[in-house]
Amino acid sequence: MSAEIYSSGEIRRGLATSVIGRRVLFYPRLASTMDTARQEAKSGASEGTVIIAGEQTRGRGRLKRPWLSPVGNIALSIILRPDIAGLPCLMMISSLAAVRSIREVAGLKARIKWPNDVLIGGKKAGGILIENEVKGDRVAYAVIGIGINVGLRTADHADIAGIAAGLNETAGREISRAELVRSLLEEFERLYLALPDGQTIYEEWRDNLATLGKKVTATSGKDVMEGIAVSVDGNGALVLRRPDGTMTRVVAGDVTLREG
Ligand code: BTN
């Protein structure tokens, strides 16, 4: 059992941000931080409000998959009110912030599996879920959900053993979640406030992708596309070279990607 203090006060202590995490709402247990963040956003919560759960009982991932979220991991959602032009960059910002903070605090080399899975040693250590409410050409709010496996004991979960990684297990020491969340929010803010310079964010995100050069299968509903992942464009779409030599752009949305 961890002796670490993990609370909103602890997270805000020394947090060097001006927007992200200005307000941190910590709940020992929630169904999903996404639902609480959405309610907060609808009731007018300010940009940068962060909802954190000690554990989630109904955590969710992309493509309506469940997301395992036991005590000891990080589960949080950030409320944003970006311009519509900034939406495509949010997945790059989120995964880059996770990669940077894991390197900084845990000393582990994390990489990104397109579009925004966080990998350590080829295994999934984190994931990102983005839900937007767009009205016409205006973003009412965007909720960025970030989950990082910190204290996860992979052997306790047969369904993910072999494909998931926990930071404590990998680093061989206990990583402070409060410190990691602080670093994550600070990196997020740095990237978010630099949004007008989308090119630099795109280049760093692309350079951290573990997917490029690999043979992949992209599945969207019943459609299955095979090819080599040759590049990504500035909006984050993956460019595949099909076996017949033609190029196809794959947009994240409802796509699952299998490598190899
Ligand atoms: C994925 O890889 O499919 C995305 C996983 C996203 C999980 C996070 S944990 C915090 C937030 N609350 C949720 O219910 N999901 C996201």
Residues whose N, C-alpha, C, O or C-beta is under 5 A from the ligand:
A	BS01	BTN	S32 T33 M34 R58 G59 R60 G61 R62 W67 I74 A75 L76 G126 G127 I128 L129 G145 I146 G147
